Amino acid sequence: MESSPAILLLKTLGLFIVTALAEIVGCFLPYLWLRKQGSVWLLLPATCSLMLFVWLLTLHPVASGRVYAAYGGVYVATALVWLRVVDGVKLSMLDWFGAGVALLGMSIIVAGWDGRG
């Protein structure tokens, strides 16, 4: 049974958010080690997180380039939320607008997915 375009978009968005968090955590932990004198043991969960990130990207039913292009929009928005929540930086209206534009771009790309690559 084929999903509606709205369901496909919501499923894809959810998977991309989890994927973005895996990538950000996988990069943030080495940052803590290198810049904040964190333990070298942070590299172990960072590696696992980046492996999860790569695996999650393979779960989409279209060609890798389309996945990467659409994922980029969600990554931008997720990174800005991370900036606000984890780093405590107040986002500007332009930050929020940019996230919206990036998510709109992702939505347009996903709307064109037809399963043929």
All heavy atoms as an XYZ file, in Angstrom:
891
protein
N       0.840     -1.183      0.000
C       0.000      0.000      0.000
C       0.882      1.243      0.000
O       1.796      1.376      0.804
C      -0.897     -0.038      1.236
C      -1.931      1.030      1.238
S      -3.218      0.549      2.404
C      -3.387      2.049      3.269
N       0.620      2.162     -0.873
C       1.422      3.365     -1.022
C       0.986      4.441     -0.043
O      -0.198      4.638      0.200
C       1.279      3.882     -2.458
C       2.499      4.599     -2.933
C       2.429      4.863     -4.420
O       2.375      3.878     -5.170
O       2.412      6.037     -4.797
N       1.958      5.136      0.536
C       1.667      6.219      1.474
C       1.315      7.485      0.725
O       1.782      7.725     -0.381
C       2.881      6.489      2.362
O       3.167      5.391      3.173
N       0.525      8.338      1.374
C       0.214      9.639      0.786
C       1.469     10.513      0.831
O       2.380     10.269      1.624
C      -0.920     10.303      1.559
O      -0.452     10.766      2.812
N       1.524     11.545      0.005
C       2.690     12.442      0.019
C       2.923     13.072      1.394
O       4.068     13.241      1.806
C       2.338     13.502     -1.027
C       1.398     12.815     -1.960
C       0.607     11.857     -1.099
N       1.845     13.405      2.110
C       2.009     14.018      3.436
C       2.627     13.034      4.416
O       3.501     13.405      5.212
C       0.660     14.517      3.958
N       2.205     11.773      4.366
C       2.762     10.749      5.259
C       4.231     10.511      4.924
O       5.073     10.400      5.812
C       1.953      9.433      5.168
C       0.514      9.649      5.634
C       2.629      8.311      5.941
C       0.388     10.051      7.090
N       4.548     10.432      3.629
C       5.942     10.266      3.207
C       6.792     11.422      3.725
O       7.884     11.214      4.253
C       6.044     10.188      1.681
C       7.467     10.159      1.112
C       8.210      8.909      1.552
C       7.440     10.268     -0.404
N       6.285     12.629      3.599
C       7.031     13.799      4.055
C       7.256     13.744      5.568
O       8.372     13.984      6.041
C       6.286     15.083      3.683
C       6.981     16.386      4.074
C       8.337     16.515      3.399
C       6.105     17.573      3.727
N       6.242     13.390      6.341
C       6.382     13.326      7.801
C       7.340     12.210      8.226
O       8.171     12.411      9.123
C       5.022     13.144      8.460
C       4.111     14.370      8.422
C       2.735     14.039      9.001
C       4.739     15.529      9.184
N       7.245     11.050      7.593
C       8.158      9.954      7.909
C       9.599     10.342      7.577
O      10.523     10.089      8.336
C       7.775      8.691      7.131
C       6.566      7.977      7.661
C       6.308      6.721      6.823
C       5.142      5.923      7.327
N       4.895      4.725      6.507
N       9.764     10.950      6.409
C      11.104     11.363      5.982
C      11.662     12.426      6.918
O      12.828     12.361      7.321
C      11.063     11.887      4.529
O      10.555     10.843      3.688
C      12.433     12.299      4.048
N      10.841     13.391      7.286
C      11.273     14.441      8.206
C      11.705     13.844      9.537
O      12.762     14.189     10.069
C      10.152     15.466      8.412
C      10.445     16.594      9.393
C      11.617     17.445      8.927
C       9.200     17.463      9.569
N      10.896     12.947     10.086
C      11.240     12.312     11.360
C      12.549     11.551     11.286
O      13.413     11.672     12.173
N      12.724     10.771     10.220
C      13.963     10.017     10.054
C      15.154     10.958      9.880
O      16.231     10.718     10.433
C      13.835      9.065      8.863
C      15.011      8.131      8.588
C      15.365      7.291      9.804
C      14.678      7.231      7.402
N      14.966     12.037      9.141
C      16.051     13.010      8.962
C      16.412     13.701     10.279
O      17.590     13.997     10.517
C      15.669     14.058      7.922
C      15.903     13.643      6.499
C      15.194     14.260      5.481
C      16.826     12.675      6.148
C      15.399     13.918      4.151
C      17.043     12.308      4.830
C      16.317     12.940      3.825
N      15.452     13.979     11.124
C      15.756     14.615     12.415
C      16.608     13.682     13.269
O      17.613     14.108     13.857
C      14.469     15.047     13.140
C      13.815     16.226     12.408
C      14.750     15.414     14.593
C      12.415     16.565     12.888
N      16.228     12.411     13.340
C      17.021     11.431     14.087
C      18.416     11.323     13.480
O      19.425     11.274     14.196
C      16.315     10.060     14.125
C      17.198      8.984     14.735
C      14.994     10.162     14.881
N      18.484     11.315     12.148
C      19.764     11.244     11.440
C      20.634     12.455     11.773
O      21.831     12.313     12.048
C      19.523     11.160      9.918
O      18.681     10.043      9.639
C      20.826     11.018      9.160
N      20.040     13.638     11.766
C      20.791     14.863     12.069
C      21.314     14.842     13.498
O      22.456     15.239     13.760
C      19.916     16.089     11.833
N      20.499     14.386     14.429
C      20.952     14.311     15.826
C      22.118     13.337     15.968
O      23.077     13.621     16.697
C      19.794     13.923     16.738
C      18.749     15.010     16.945
C      17.553     14.472     17.720
C      19.344     16.224     17.654
N      22.059     12.211     15.255
C      23.173     11.260     15.298
C      24.443     11.897     14.750
O      25.530     11.727     15.318
C      22.821      9.991     14.515
N      24.318     12.650     13.665
C      25.495     13.309     13.093
C      26.036     14.387     14.024
O      27.243     14.487     14.249
C      25.165     13.922     11.731
C      26.371     14.570     11.089
C      26.090     15.189      9.738
O      24.911     15.303      9.337
O      27.069     15.582      9.069
N      25.149     15.194     14.567
C      25.588     16.291     15.441
C      26.255     15.747     16.698
O      27.323     16.226     17.104
C      24.407     17.229     15.762
C      23.996     17.992     14.500
C      24.776     18.198     16.883
C      22.684     18.738     14.619
N      25.667     14.738     17.321
C      26.277     14.137     18.512
C      27.629     13.534     18.151
O      28.611     13.689     18.895
C      25.339     13.088     19.146
C      26.075     12.246     20.183
C      24.131     13.765     19.773
N      27.694     12.864     16.995
C      28.954     12.261     16.558
C      30.056     13.272     16.312
O      31.240     12.935     16.392
N      29.698     14.494     16.013
C      30.686     15.563     15.817
C      30.900     16.391     17.083
O      31.987     16.931     17.300
C      30.255     16.468     14.669
S      30.248     15.634     13.076
N      29.875     16.492     17.904
C      29.967     17.299     19.125
C      30.883     16.641     20.163
O      31.648     17.336     20.838
C      28.572     17.504     19.718
C      28.532     18.388     20.934
C      28.792     19.748     20.831
C      28.230     17.861     22.173
C      28.752     20.569     21.941
C      28.190     18.681     23.298
C      28.449     20.038     23.181
N      30.819     15.328     20.286
C      31.647     14.655     21.292
C      33.146     14.808     21.025
O      33.897     15.127     21.953
C      31.237     13.186     21.416
C      29.822     12.959     21.956
C      29.474     11.479     21.938
C      29.635     13.557     23.336
N      33.634     14.655     19.784
C      35.049     14.957     19.537
C      35.378     16.436     19.782
O      36.483     16.770     20.223
C      35.252     14.579     18.066
C      34.197     13.566     17.795
C      33.017     13.996     18.626
N      34.420     17.312     19.499
C      34.608     18.735     19.804
C      34.864     18.905     21.300
O      35.766     19.653     21.705
C      33.376     19.522     19.366
C      33.319     20.935     19.894
C      34.000     21.964     19.263
C      32.575     21.244     21.036
C      33.947     23.259     19.742
C      32.519     22.535     21.521
C      33.202     23.538     20.878
O      33.158     24.814     21.369
N      34.070     18.232     22.129
C      34.271     18.319     23.580
C      35.654     17.807     23.971
O      36.324     18.383     24.830
C      33.197     17.524     24.329
C      31.778     18.072     24.277
C      30.834     17.140     25.030
C      31.705     19.484     24.847
N      36.090     16.730     23.331
C      37.395     16.163     23.620
C      38.515     17.123     23.201
O      39.448     17.383     23.964
C      37.543     14.819     22.913
C      38.935     14.259     22.932
C      39.677     13.951     24.041
C      39.749     13.955     21.807
N      40.905     13.468     23.665
C      40.975     13.456     22.300
C      39.566     14.037     20.436
C      42.005     13.053     21.454
C      40.581     13.630     19.604
C      41.792     13.142     20.112
N      38.403     17.679     21.987
C      39.478     18.504     21.452
C      39.496     19.932     21.984
O      40.556     20.511     22.200
C      39.380     18.558     19.923
C      39.716     17.258     19.205
C      39.298     17.338     17.746
C      41.198     16.959     19.335
N      38.325     20.525     22.186
C      38.265     21.944     22.546
C      37.942     22.211     24.015
O      38.206     23.286     24.511
C      37.222     22.650     21.681
C      37.483     22.607     20.184
C      38.583     23.537     19.716
N      38.348     24.909     19.979
C      37.781     25.789     19.180
N      37.355     25.404     18.002
N      37.629     27.041     19.535
N      37.340     21.235     24.674
C      36.896     21.450     26.057
C      37.572     20.493     27.030
O      37.091     20.285     28.137
C      35.366     21.284     26.153
C      34.575     22.175     25.220
C      34.642     23.616     25.640
C      33.755     24.463     24.739
N      33.781     25.852     25.075
N      38.673     19.892     26.607
C      39.446     18.978     27.439
C      38.609     17.815     27.979
O      38.764     17.375     29.118
C      40.111     19.713     28.622
C      41.267     20.601     28.236
C      40.821     21.887     27.532
O      39.922     22.563     28.003
N      41.425     22.204     26.411
N      37.715     17.305     27.154
C      36.922     16.136     27.524
C      37.762     14.873     27.436
O      38.880     14.868     26.920
N      37.225     13.792     27.931
C      37.907     12.501     27.921
C      38.039     11.960     26.505
O      37.142     12.123     25.672
C      37.119     11.508     28.776
O      37.616     10.204     28.599
N      39.128     11.283     26.251
C      39.325     10.620     24.965
C      38.257      9.543     24.767
O      37.945      9.174     23.630
C      40.755     10.047     24.846
C      40.947      8.854     25.776
C      41.074      9.689     23.407
N      37.670      9.065     25.831
C      36.615      8.048     25.738
C      35.358      8.574     25.054
O      34.496      7.789     24.659
C      36.292      7.484     27.125
C      37.423      6.631     27.636
C      38.345      6.980     28.586
C      37.773      5.326     27.192
N      39.245      5.964     28.762
C      38.918      4.931     27.909
C      37.243      4.450     26.248
C      39.524      3.703     27.723
C      37.845      3.217     26.068
C      38.974      2.856     26.800
N      35.248      9.882     24.911
C      34.117     10.446     24.171
C      34.133     10.018     22.703
O      33.097     10.051     22.033
C      34.133     11.975     24.251
C      33.811     12.579     25.612
C      34.086     14.079     25.600
C      32.371     12.290     25.993
N      35.314      9.605     22.235
C      35.418      9.189     20.841
C      34.680      7.882     20.560
O      34.236      7.651     19.434
C      36.883      9.076     20.427
C      37.683     10.382     20.501
C      39.123     10.140     20.090
C      37.036     11.457     19.651
N      34.522      7.046     21.571
C      33.812      5.782     21.376
C      32.324      6.001     21.072
O      31.833      5.532     20.036
C      34.008      4.861     22.577
C      33.455      3.454     22.426
C      34.083      2.731     21.246
C      33.696      2.677     23.709
N      31.580      6.728     21.915
C      30.184      6.981     21.543
C      30.063      7.867     20.301
O      29.090      7.752     19.543
C      29.578      7.651     22.776
C      30.720      8.135     23.578
C      31.883      7.244     23.249
N      31.050      8.723     20.049
C      31.026      9.545     18.829
C      31.088      8.647     17.596
O      30.336      8.842     16.629
C      32.195     10.528     18.828
N      31.958      7.660     17.636
C      32.074      6.724     16.521
C      30.769      5.966     16.313
O      30.296      5.828     15.175
C      33.235      5.734     16.775
O      34.442      6.481     16.906
C      33.366      4.725     15.647
N      30.185      5.494     17.394
C      28.906      4.774     17.290
C      27.816      5.682     16.727
O      27.004      5.250     15.893
C      28.494      4.241     18.669
S      29.584      2.933     19.270
N      27.803      6.925     17.151
C      26.799      7.872     16.683
C      26.961      8.145     15.188
O      25.972      8.210     14.451
C      26.892      9.174     17.482
O      25.832     10.022     17.180
N      28.198      8.278     14.730
C      28.424      8.508     13.305
C      28.114      7.264     12.476
O      27.633      7.376     11.342
C      29.852      8.998     13.059
C      30.116     10.428     13.545
C      31.590     10.770     13.427
C      29.256     11.428     12.789
N      28.335      6.085     13.042
C      27.943      4.859     12.338
C      26.420      4.791     12.221
O      25.892      4.406     11.167
C      28.491      3.637     13.076
C      29.993      3.490     12.937
S      30.754      2.246     14.015
C      29.764      0.814     13.734
N      25.713      5.180     13.267
C      24.255      5.225     13.226
C      23.794      6.223     12.167
O      22.877      5.944     11.382
C      23.704      5.602     14.601
C      22.192      5.802     14.699
C      21.454      4.498     14.398
C      21.823      6.334     16.084
N      24.430      7.381     12.120
C      24.121      8.417     11.130
C      24.213      7.855      9.711
O      23.293      8.006      8.905
C      25.078      9.596     11.329
C      25.287     10.448     10.116
C      24.281     11.256      9.625
C      26.510     10.458      9.466
C      24.476     12.052      8.506
C      26.720     11.255      8.355
C      25.702     12.048      7.871
N      25.293      7.172      9.405
C      25.492      6.624      8.064
C      24.429      5.576      7.757
O      23.845      5.563      6.660
C      26.919      6.040      7.929
C      27.069      5.260      6.638
C      27.959      7.146      8.024
N      24.154      4.699      8.712
C      23.146      3.667      8.493
C      21.770      4.283      8.250
O      21.041      3.859      7.359
C      23.111      2.705      9.684
C      22.039      1.680      9.562
C      22.020      0.608      8.720
C      20.810      1.653     10.285
N      20.853     -0.096      8.891
C      20.097      0.525      9.851
C      20.249      2.462     11.272
C      18.850      0.182     10.356
C      19.006      2.123     11.780
C      18.325      1.002     11.319
N      21.414      5.296      9.030
C      20.108      5.939      8.870
C      19.939      6.541      7.476
O      18.840      6.504      6.913
C      19.903      7.016      9.948
C      19.687      6.493     11.361
C      19.791      7.627     12.376
C      18.360      5.772     11.491
N      21.013      7.080      6.919
C      20.922      7.647      5.567
C      20.607      6.583      4.523
O      20.054      6.890      3.466
C      22.211      8.376      5.191
C      22.406      9.760      5.793
C      23.774     10.315      5.406
C      21.303     10.724      5.376
N      20.930      5.326      4.807
C      20.685      4.264      3.830
C      19.232      3.794      3.826
O      18.850      2.989      2.969
C      21.576      3.032      4.091
O      21.164      2.385      5.307
C      23.044      3.415      4.152
N      18.413      4.261      4.749
C      17.040      3.776      4.875
C      16.060      4.447      3.921
O      14.884      4.068      3.898
C      16.557      3.954      6.321
C      17.355      3.194      7.379
C      16.778      3.450      8.768
C      17.405      1.705      7.073
N      16.512      5.396      3.150
C      15.619      6.112      2.242
C      15.560      5.409      0.890
O      16.564      4.868      0.422
C      16.073      7.566      2.089
C      15.983      8.306      3.370
N      14.823      8.859      3.834
C      16.918      8.543      4.325
C      15.038      9.421      5.001
N      16.301      9.231      5.321
N      14.396      5.438      0.229
C      14.179      4.642     -0.977
C      14.609      5.297     -2.289
O      14.187      4.853     -3.354
C      12.651      4.458     -0.969
C      12.136      5.725     -0.374
C      13.155      6.072      0.689
N      15.413      6.332     -2.228
C      15.812      7.028     -3.457
C      17.333      7.125     -3.532
O      18.035      6.781     -2.585
C      15.175      8.445     -3.545
C      13.663      8.345     -3.627
C      15.588      9.309     -2.383
N      17.823      7.621     -4.644
C      19.262      7.741     -4.879
C      19.930      8.606     -3.806
O      19.331      9.554     -3.293
C      19.514      8.330     -6.269
N      21.160      8.267     -3.507
C      21.877      8.918     -2.416
C      21.951     10.440     -2.572
O      21.803     11.172     -1.594
C      23.281      8.343     -2.274
O      24.031      8.544     -3.455
N      22.157     10.927     -3.774
C      22.255     12.381     -3.971
C      20.979     13.107     -3.579
O      21.026     14.191     -3.001
N      19.838     12.503     -3.879
C      18.564     13.114     -3.471
C      18.416     13.089     -1.957
O      17.925     14.037     -1.359
C      17.403     12.388     -4.128
C      17.248     12.748     -5.573
C      15.870     12.370     -6.093
N      15.745     12.849     -7.449
C      15.706     12.075     -8.508
N      15.753     10.765     -8.373
N      15.612     12.593     -9.710
N      18.820     11.984     -1.361
C      18.755     11.889      0.103
C      19.621     12.970      0.731
O      19.189     13.687      1.631
C      19.193     10.486      0.583
C      19.316     10.442      2.100
C      18.205      9.431      0.103
N      20.852     13.123      0.256
C      21.767     14.112      0.820
C      21.243     15.530      0.636
O      21.340     16.371      1.535
C      23.165     14.011      0.201
C      23.802     12.647      0.309
C      24.701     12.207     -0.644
C      23.500     11.779      1.359
C      25.299     10.964     -0.563
C      24.088     10.530      1.449
C      24.981     10.124      0.488
O      25.565      8.893      0.565
N      20.673     15.800     -0.524
C      20.154     17.145     -0.799
C      18.998     17.483      0.140
O      18.959     18.566      0.732
C      19.701     17.252     -2.253
N      18.071     16.565      0.280
C      16.919     16.810      1.160
C      17.355     16.837      2.616
O      16.904     17.679      3.403
C      15.851     15.741      0.941
N      18.250     15.939      2.998
C      18.729     15.872      4.382
C      19.394     17.184      4.802
O      19.253     17.620      5.941
C      19.711     14.702      4.542
C      20.480     14.748      5.834
C      19.845     14.508      7.043
C      21.839     15.069      5.853
C      20.544     14.571      8.234
C      22.536     15.129      7.028
C      21.891     14.886      8.220
O      22.578     14.965      9.404
N      20.075     17.824      3.878
C      20.767     19.073      4.206
C      19.839     20.121      4.801
O      20.205     20.827      5.737
N      18.634     20.226      4.294
C      17.680     21.194      4.827
C      17.297     20.898      6.259
O      17.200     21.799      7.098
N      17.081     19.624      6.553
C      16.726     19.238      7.921
C      17.927     19.418      8.841
O      17.787     19.836      9.992
C      16.204     17.792      7.967
C      15.907     17.351      9.393
C      14.945     17.668      7.110
N      19.124     19.122      8.343
C      20.328     19.303      9.151
C      20.477     20.766      9.583
O      20.776     21.051     10.737
C      21.580     18.843      8.393
C      22.816     19.043      9.219
C      23.201     18.077     10.137
C      23.568     20.205      9.116
C      24.324     18.273     10.931
C      24.680     20.401      9.904
C      25.057     19.433     10.816
O      26.161     19.635     11.606
N      20.258     21.681      8.655
C      20.368     23.111      8.968
C      19.430     23.477     10.111
O      19.825     24.113     11.096
C      20.078     23.976      7.718
C      19.886     25.440      8.081
C      21.188     23.821      6.690
N      18.176     23.078     10.000
C      17.187     23.415     11.031
C      17.522     22.745     12.357
O      17.443     23.372     13.424
C      15.789     23.013     10.563
N      17.926     21.483     12.313
C      18.266     20.759     13.538
C      19.495     21.368     14.210
O      19.538     21.497     15.440
C      18.499     19.262     13.234
O      17.345     18.737     12.572
C      18.751     18.470     14.496
N      20.482     21.756     13.421
C      21.683     22.375     13.980
C      21.356     23.701     14.667
O      21.931     24.027     15.715
C      22.732     22.580     12.885
N      20.429     24.448     14.114
C      20.037     25.705     14.760
C      19.291     25.446     16.071
O      19.503     26.167     17.057
C      19.184     26.548     13.818
C      19.967     27.209     12.686
C      19.021     27.814     11.657
C      20.930     28.253     13.225
N      18.465     24.432     16.113
C      17.797     24.075     17.376
C      18.846     23.617     18.387
O      18.782     23.972     19.568
C      16.708     23.007     17.149
C      16.171     22.481     18.469
C      15.573     23.584     16.312
N      19.843     22.852     17.956
C      20.946     22.429     18.822
C      21.668     23.673     19.363
O      21.989     23.739     20.547
C      21.916     21.549     18.035
C      23.093     21.060     18.823
C      24.251     21.737     19.085
C      23.226     19.793     19.460
N      25.089     20.963     19.832
C      24.482     19.768     20.076
C      22.401     18.679     19.554
C      24.951     18.658     20.785
C      22.870     17.581     20.249
C      24.124     17.575     20.860
N      21.928     24.627     18.486
C      22.587     25.868     18.895
C      21.823     26.546     20.028
O      22.405     27.016     20.998
C      22.707     26.811     17.690
C      23.317     28.186     17.922
C      24.782     28.074     18.296
C      23.142     29.043     16.675
N      20.512     26.552     19.913
C      19.663     27.184     20.929
C      19.618     26.371     22.215
O      19.834     26.891     23.302
C      18.238     27.385     20.383
C      17.278     27.975     21.372
C      17.681     29.425     21.697
N      16.918     29.935     22.790
C      17.427     30.295     23.963
N      18.719     30.200     24.186
N      16.664     30.778     24.912
N      19.348     25.065     22.091
C      19.113     24.225     23.266
C      20.415     23.849     23.981
O      20.512     23.963     25.197
C      18.324     22.957     22.867
C      18.208     21.991     24.024
C      16.935     23.337     22.358
N      21.409     23.404     23.237
C      22.642     22.906     23.845
C      23.635     24.028     24.111
O      24.214     24.117     25.188
C      23.274     21.800     22.972
C      24.613     21.359     23.525
C      22.312     20.615     22.855
N      23.829     24.896     23.116
C      24.806     25.975     23.277
C      24.226     27.209     23.953
O      24.966     28.106     24.344
C      25.399     26.360     21.922
C      26.237     25.250     21.317
O      26.851     24.482     22.080
O      26.273     25.139     20.084
N      22.905     27.281     24.059
C      22.264     28.395     24.747
C      22.307     29.714     24.004
O      22.162     30.772     24.604
N      22.474     29.667     22.687
C      22.547     30.885     21.888
C      21.137     31.249     21.419
O      20.423     30.413     20.859
C      23.485     30.692     20.676
C      23.463     31.907     19.769
C      24.894     30.373     21.144
N      20.748     32.483     21.636
C      19.434     32.945     21.190
C      19.450     33.087     19.674
O      20.345     33.706     19.100
C      19.097     34.283     21.846
C      17.708     34.755     21.538
C      17.384     36.012     22.331
C      15.964     36.311     22.212
N      15.296     37.169     21.614
N      18.449     32.507     19.033
C      18.370     32.576     17.577
C      17.675     33.856     17.140
O      16.744     34.326     17.793
C      17.612     31.366     17.032
C      18.221     29.994     17.349
C      17.361     28.892     16.766
C      19.640     29.892     16.855
N      18.131     34.398     16.030
C      17.520     35.593     15.467
C      16.355     35.201     14.562
O      16.194     34.035     14.197
C      18.555     36.379     14.652
O      18.853     35.679     13.448
N      15.580     36.182     14.167
C      14.498     35.935     13.219
C      15.056     35.422     11.886
O      14.436     34.601     11.223
C      13.664     37.201     12.990
C      12.788     37.564     14.179
S      11.704     36.202     14.707
C      10.658     36.031     13.285
N      16.236     35.907     11.517
C      16.855     35.424     10.283
C      17.271     33.961     10.402
O      17.192     33.212      9.423
C      18.037     36.297      9.888
C      17.656     37.691      9.364
C      18.908     38.515      9.101
C      16.803     37.582      8.114
N      17.722     33.531     11.594
C      18.021     32.117     11.811
C      16.774     31.274     11.570
O      16.806     30.266     10.861
C      18.516     31.863     13.237
C      19.891     32.435     13.511
O      20.727     32.454     12.590
O      20.122     32.859     14.654
N      15.659     31.690     12.185
C      14.403     30.949     12.040
C      13.907     30.976     10.597
O      13.427     29.970     10.074
C      13.329     31.502     12.978
C      13.606     31.201     14.413
C      13.906     32.094     15.398
C      13.622     29.912     15.051
N      14.105     31.443     16.594
C      13.942     30.111     16.406
C      13.417     28.609     14.595
C      14.040     29.054     17.314
C      13.522     27.567     15.503
C      13.828     27.785     16.844
N      14.046     32.112      9.946
C      13.635     32.217      8.549
C      14.478     31.290      7.675
O      13.961     30.580      6.808
C      13.735     33.668      8.066
C      13.305     33.860      6.643
C      11.963     33.783      6.289
C      14.243     34.097      5.654
C      11.565     33.945      4.969
C      13.859     34.261      4.334
C      12.507     34.190      3.990
N      15.774     31.304      7.903
C      16.670     30.428      7.142
C      16.332     28.961      7.351
O      16.340     28.171      6.394
N      16.016     28.581      8.588
C      15.609     27.196      8.861
C      14.333     26.864      8.100
O      14.202     25.774      7.536
C      15.413     26.993     10.362
N      13.407     27.804      8.066
C      12.158     27.582      7.332
C      12.395     27.405      5.845
O      11.796     26.528      5.205
N      13.276     28.218      5.279
C      13.604     28.102      3.860
C      14.269     26.749      3.585
O      13.946     26.067      2.603
C      14.520     29.271      3.407
C      15.085     29.022      2.017
C      13.760     30.590      3.457
N      15.180     26.343      4.467
C      15.850     25.050      4.294
C      14.837     23.902      4.350
O      14.902     22.964      3.542
C      16.930     24.871      5.364
N      13.895     23.971      5.295
C      12.872     22.925      5.403
C      11.924     22.936      4.203
O      11.480     21.880      3.749
C      12.102     23.070      6.711
C      12.893     22.714      7.964
C      12.101     23.054      9.216
C      13.305     21.247      7.956
N      11.636     24.115      3.687
C      10.816     24.200      2.481
C      11.534     23.522      1.318
O      10.933     22.765      0.551
C      10.495     25.659      2.146
C       9.698     25.882      0.854
C       8.326     25.206      0.935
C       9.546     27.373      0.582
N      12.831     23.763      1.199
C      13.625     23.114      0.155
C      13.592     21.602      0.294
O      13.415     20.876     -0.688
N      13.738     21.117      1.518
C      13.661     19.672      1.758
C      12.302     19.145      1.342
O      12.204     18.108      0.686
C      13.905     19.376      3.238
C      13.843     17.894      3.605
S      12.220     17.136      3.849
C      11.749     17.750      5.423
N      11.243     19.857      1.690
C       9.887     19.416      1.351
C       9.682     19.325     -0.160
O       9.058     18.385     -0.659
C       8.858     20.384      1.943
O       8.968     20.428      3.335
N      10.209     20.287     -0.878
C      10.079     20.284     -2.340
C      10.827     19.092     -2.937
O      10.302     18.393     -3.814
C      10.595     21.620     -2.929
C       9.663     22.760     -2.509
C      10.728     21.531     -4.441
C      10.219     24.145     -2.768
N      12.018     18.831     -2.451
C      12.802     17.703     -2.963
C      12.094     16.385     -2.670
O      11.947     15.530     -3.544
C      14.231     17.711     -2.384
C      15.001     18.925     -2.920
C      14.968     16.406     -2.715
C      16.290     19.215     -2.198
N      11.624     16.207     -1.431
C      10.944     14.960     -1.059
C       9.641     14.790     -1.846
O       9.287     13.678     -2.237
C      10.696     14.901      0.463
C       9.793     13.731      0.834
C      12.025     14.795      1.220
N       8.936     15.882     -2.109
C       7.691     15.799     -2.878
C       7.950     15.245     -4.277
O       7.066     14.627     -4.864
C       7.033     17.181     -2.973
N       9.155     15.394     -4.783
C       9.489     14.886     -6.108
C       9.983     13.460     -6.121
O      10.224     12.891     -7.177
N      10.113     12.832     -4.940
C      10.560     11.451     -4.894
C       9.465     10.560     -5.470
O       8.323     10.606     -5.048
C      10.834     11.002     -3.469
C      12.052     11.610     -2.851
C      12.883     12.541     -3.395
C      12.567     11.341     -1.545
N      13.884     12.865     -2.521
C      13.719     12.135     -1.368
C      12.186     10.509     -0.516
C      14.478     12.112     -0.213
C      12.934     10.496      0.645
C      14.069     11.295      0.788
N       9.833      9.742     -6.411
C       8.846      8.833     -6.984
C       9.289      7.380     -6.895
O       8.657      6.504     -7.463
C       8.512      9.214     -8.419
C       9.735      9.139     -9.334
O      10.796      8.678     -8.893
O       9.621      9.549    -10.498
N      10.381      7.146     -6.174
C      10.838      5.773     -5.979
C      11.670      5.207     -7.106
O      12.136      4.080     -7.037
N      11.907      5.972     -8.161
C      12.700      5.472     -9.293
C      14.164      5.875     -9.195
O      14.927      5.630    -10.092
C      12.134      5.987    -10.604
C      10.796      5.372    -10.937
C      10.311      5.897    -12.235
N      10.060      7.321    -12.073
C       9.648      8.116    -13.024
N       9.449      7.657    -14.227
N       9.401      9.384    -12.795
N      14.543      6.500     -8.123
C      15.947      6.879     -8.001
C      16.044      8.315     -7.832
O      16.758      9.061     -7.509
